[in-house]
Amino acid sequence: MITCVWLLQNEKGHVERSVEYVRRKAFAPKDSFASAIEAQEWLDSILKKLNATKQQGTGKSAGELLTEEKKVLVKHPSSVMICSEQIQLRADKYATVSYQGNRYSVPDNLVGLFVDVSVRSRQIHIYSQNRRVAIHHRSYKSHDWVIDIEHYLDTFKKKPGALAGSQALAGNHYLRNLYFDLFQNESREFIELLSYCRDHMVSEEKLEESVKRLLSTCGNHATIEKLRALLGNNSFVAPTVETKDNITLKAKEQLSWITELMHQSNDNGQYQQSNNRI
């Protein structure tokens, strides 16, 4: 980043010229992208090429010059320099905070409380009592809702019927399709599954992988119980009921006696006669 020195207005044109140079090099050849992420990746690739280009006079690239300059720079007191806006916002009744017309979710136990928000160019970090409670991608849309369903699980446990029509479920396309395709009649169990994933830090990728494995083995007989067993790396074993009737007990007694008889032998290799009777 190139910045102006305070009170030196003659540097302003140099800074703006540098920005215009990068913009022309990056977006003159291509100015149409499918998403902001694709545009950022394109800009990063152009900057990498520009920083690797040899400069006149020094014969070195900008990257090489910066590496040499870093050796004489004073270390910054912070381990990471973060360019962000720090503000305080109150969580509303929907367990969201509003920033520039867009809403970002927070855990539902923070309703009505003030939280610290670190606004960055690509992300929104939310803190409560110096503990980070949420990370969202920053939306530049108008009146957008950026919702994390994990923030509302405690509420859904009390009102499982509200899950199907909630904005929290609608905002996550994978979980929404998973719920309506397989577990629509198991709302309470599905909420418990999401709570298990949150508490054990199970990523959505691992959940998706486990669902595919379950469907390949169980087909239409997939259940929340079996899915939780896969997520916990435990094979699903159907419970067995041990029979304790007289016939079974007598049979076990006989098998035990026969086993003992087989292991009893004399010095000649012949089995010793036992006084026990069946």
Beta strands, then each sheet from edge to edge (+ up, - down):
strand 1: 85-90
strand 2: 96-99
strand 3: 102-105
strand 4: 114-119
strand 5: 123-128
strand 6: 131-137
strand 7: 145-146
sheet 1: 1+ 4- 5+ 6-
sheet 2: 2+ 3- 7-
end
